[in-house]
Each structure stands twice: as C-alpha cells, then as structure tokens.
Amino acid sequence: MPRLGTWTPCSTEERVDRMESLAEIRQLPVRYALALDSRDIATLVTLFPADVRVGADQSGREALHSWFVDAMSKVRTTVHFVGNHIVDFESVDRARGIVYCRDEVEYPESGEWHVGMLQYHDTYRRDDGEWVFERRRFNRWYQVDALERPAAGAGMGLDRDPITTARLPEAFPTWARFWDEVASLSHRGSGPS
C-alpha cells in the first residue's frame, strides 16, 4: 500500500488538497488532547461530526458531550501527550489513522497518579469542508500508578479502567505472526546445515 493510503490524487489540485487535509487531520489528535485536558468539552465535541455515534444506542454531539462529562468527572487532572501519527487516505474525503499517546491521570479518590501508553485507531471524514473524527477507538499497553513499574497489560482490569480496550502488543494483527515465525525459525536451527 502506498505510504499515504490507497487513494492517490490524480491532479495537482488534488495533491495540494491532500497536503492540506493531512495538516488538518494531524491537528485533530492534538486539539482533542488539549480540549480533554482543559475540560473544554464544548470544543471537544466539535472535533466529531454532528451525527457522531455514542455507544450502542445514542448519537449526536449532545450525547457525546454528556458522555465526556460523565467520563471526565471520575478523574481530576489529565495530561495527554500525542506522539507518532500515521494517516492513510481512503478517498478525497475519508482517511484512517493511528496515533500514539502517553497519558497521565490523577485519581483523587485513591490519591494515585497513573501513567500509561495507548494507541488510538481513528477514522476521519471531511464533513461540511472540515476534517473530523468519525470514530476513535484505543488499545492500551498499560496504565499504572506513577510509583509502579509498568508491565504489559498492567492496570487494565475491569476494576481499574472504566473504558474497556484491547491489550497491546497482542492486539497488533502482526504480533502473533511474528512470534510464530520466530518459533518456526528456532525449530529449524540457527543456521544453514
């Protein structure tokens, strides 16, 4: 697959549009982090389309606003530091992305400050001329108290994380294939015979 996705622009105008679109899309995760950390929920929901799906049976920015208020009222301070960001265009108005994020969360009830690593899997679409998140899902490596040493999957039990997520690195589709290949090579021996 080409490095910017399956959709390839055919004209100079489309190539310029793709560059501008890439710049706009790369702003979305950073603006999301700032809005989330500053509890600017009104701005946060504008990063999603008006018909955003919320859970299994709700939709719309008002429902999303309520969901974020409820979720963020369970913690105090949060810090989301956005890192690597891959964007693949599927068409002129649709793209997918993967965003790495280190998060820190203050839990006032327990007096703990958790640190974690996660990876967002995003779907983007152009809506009324603006790029928005169509959907955000995430997988997590770990989330532990800052005084603990992280280990794969640490802090991800249902009793600790109110948002269920797949566990990394096992959630990578290539992870098991790699280790199967390593096991296969080790059974053959380490070199030519």
N, C-alpha and C positions, 0 to 999 in steps of 0.2 A: 504494500500500500504506500502511496506517496506520503511524504512527511507531513503534509498539511491535510490529509484525509483523502477520501475517494473523489470528491468534487474538484474538478480542475477548471479554472476560469478560461474562457475562450477569447476574451478581448482585453485590451489594455484597461478599459473601464472596469471590467470585472476583476482584474488583478488588483487595481487600486482599491476597489470596494472590499476585496478580501483582506488587504493590508489594514484598512480602516476597521473592518469588522474584527480582525484579530486583536487590534488595540482595544476596542470596546469590550470584547469578551474578556480580555485579560484584566480589565478593571473590575469586572463583576465580583470575583472572589475577594479582592482587596476591599472593595466597598462593602461587601457582605460582612467581612471581619470587623471593619470599623463600626458599622451600624450595630452589629451584635454586641460588641464590646462597650459601646457608648449607650446601649439600650435605646437606640433611635429606631424603634420598631416601625414607625411610620415610613421612614426611608427604606428600611429593610424590605418591607413587603412590596415596594415599587420595583425591586430587582427581579420580581416574578410577574408573570402575566396576570391580567385581571381574572382569568379563568383557572388559576392555579389549583391543582388538586391537593387537598389537605386530608391525609388519612384515607380511609376506605370509602367514606361516605359524605365528605364535605368538599366544597370548592370555593374559591374566591379569596380576595385579599383580606376581607374582614375575618374570615375563618382562619386564615394564616396568621393574622395579627393576634387573634385570641390564642392560637396555638403557641406562638413565640412568647407571649406574655406569660402564659402558664409555665412553659418550659424554663424560661429565664428567671422566673420568680423563685425557683428552687435553689438557685446558686446566687452568689454575690458578684464578685469581680471575675471577669474572664479576659483572657488575652489569646487571640488567635493570630499566629504568625504564619503567613502564607508563603509557601516556597515554590517548588517546581510546578509548572503548569503546562500541560500538553493540550493542544487544541487540534481536533480533526474536523474538517468541514465535510458535511454530507451533501449539502446543496448551498445555493447562494444565501438561503435563509435558515439553515439548520446546521448545528455542529454538536460535537461531543467533547468533553474534556475530562482530564484527571488532574486534580490539584492536591499537592501535599500540604499538610498543615500541622504545626506544633501548637497544641492548645494548653492553656493553664486555666484552672478553675478553682475558685475559692468556695468551699462548702462551710458556711458559717455554723451550721448546727453541730458538725463534728470538729470544727476548728482545723480542718485539713485544707491543704493547698495541693491540688492534683496537677500533675503534668502528664501529657500524653502526646501520641503521634497518631495522626489519622490521614486518610486519603479520601477526598471527595470524588465521586463519579457524577459528572454533571451532563445534562442535556440542555443545550441553548437553542433559542429560536429568536428570530427577528420578529418583533411584534409592534406594529404601527411605527416602523422605522427604527426601533430601539432594540438592542440585544438584551435578552432577559434569561434568567434561569427558567427552563421549563420544569426541570426536576433536579434535586440534589439528593444524593444518597451517599453514605460514607461507610468505609470499613476502617477498623482501628487496629493498630499494633498493640497498644497498651494505654492505660491511664492509671497512674498510681500516685500516692501521696509523694510530695517532693522529697521526703526523707527516705523513701523506699528506693531500692534498685529495681528498675523496670525489667520485666521479662516478657517474652511473647505472650500475649493474651492476659497479662496481669490487669486486674481491676475491671474485667469485662463481664463479671457475673451479673445476673439479673438483679441481685440485691444491691449492686453498686452503680450500675449505669442505667438510667431510666430510658435511654434510647437504644434499642437493640440494634446490633450491627454485626456484620460478618467479621471474622478474625483474620488479620493479616499476620504472616505472609501466606497462610494456607488458602486464602480467598483468591489469590492470583491463579488464573487458569494454567499458567505455565509452571507453577511451583512444583506440583506433583510430577509432572512430566520430566522436569529437570532431575529430580531425585531418583525417579525410575531409571533415567538414562545413566546416572552415576552408579546406581546399583548394578545395572546391566554391564557397564564397563568394568566394574570391580570383579564381577564373576568371570570375565574373560581373561583377567590378568592385567598386569600393568604395562606390558609392552609386547612387541611382536615376538613370535616364537620361532 
